[in-house]
Amino acid sequence: GDSVTQMEGPVTLSEEAFLTINCTYTATGYPSLFWYVQYPGEGLQLLLKATKADDKGSNKGFEATYRKETTSFHLEKGSVQVSDSAVYFCALGKGGATNKLIFGTGTLLAVQP
Amino acid sequence: DTGVSQDPRHKITKRGQNVTFRCDPISEHNRLYWYRQTLGQGPEFLTYFQNEAQLEKSRLLSDRFSAERPKGSFSTLEIQRTEQGDSAMYLCASSLVGGDGQPQHFGDGTRLSIL
């Protein structure tokens, strides 16, 4: 069945370091891909999305490119801040009548000053 | 846009009791979803409404679970005869009908703890 695999955390970085969180997916058809972020005690917030191959989603300095050939949607940021500390979830949208989301297990990012 | 609202934020109950959660979606959104998230895992899809019609239910949704969305506005999720394994965060999300890239907007969730 359809699934999303994320790199395991926690990922611990110093402020201003470069961030990569790997995400790969298995899906039939052409799903949309999303990154959501969950800050402590809060719900999930949409960070960015891409709806077709080679699309790049970007927001708040984060970027991810929809790579169909490698079935990947890796999240990157050039310079992380302490305020970026959160859990990041990669998800695929099945589309169709339901458009339900299938999530990865999440990656905890801890940024130290 | 006041966002998706869920009530209560926390619920502690004894095993065997019934519980009901409420979700108020973003007002113009006609799609509403329920997900369950356990510790260290990503959210898992439970069920979906388009307007008042419940169009899909996951196999995770046992007979003890029932969801409604009367009049296509707010939704309730009821769990009867709660079990230890029901302890989780229950998330509600809403979205517009549209292309496949329509994002879902999540509430802060209801955390259920079964004693």
Interface residues (C-beta under 8 A of the other chain):
Chain A: V4 Y30 P31 S32 F34 Y36 G41 E42 G43 L44 Q45 L46 K49 T51 F89 A91 G93 G95 G96 A97 T98 N99 K100 L101 I102 F103 G104 T105 G106
Chain B: V4 R31 Y33 Y35 G40 Q41 G42 P43 E44 F45 Y48 Q50 L55 E56 L91 A93 S95 G99 D100 G101 Q102 P103 Q104 H105 F106 G107 D108 G109
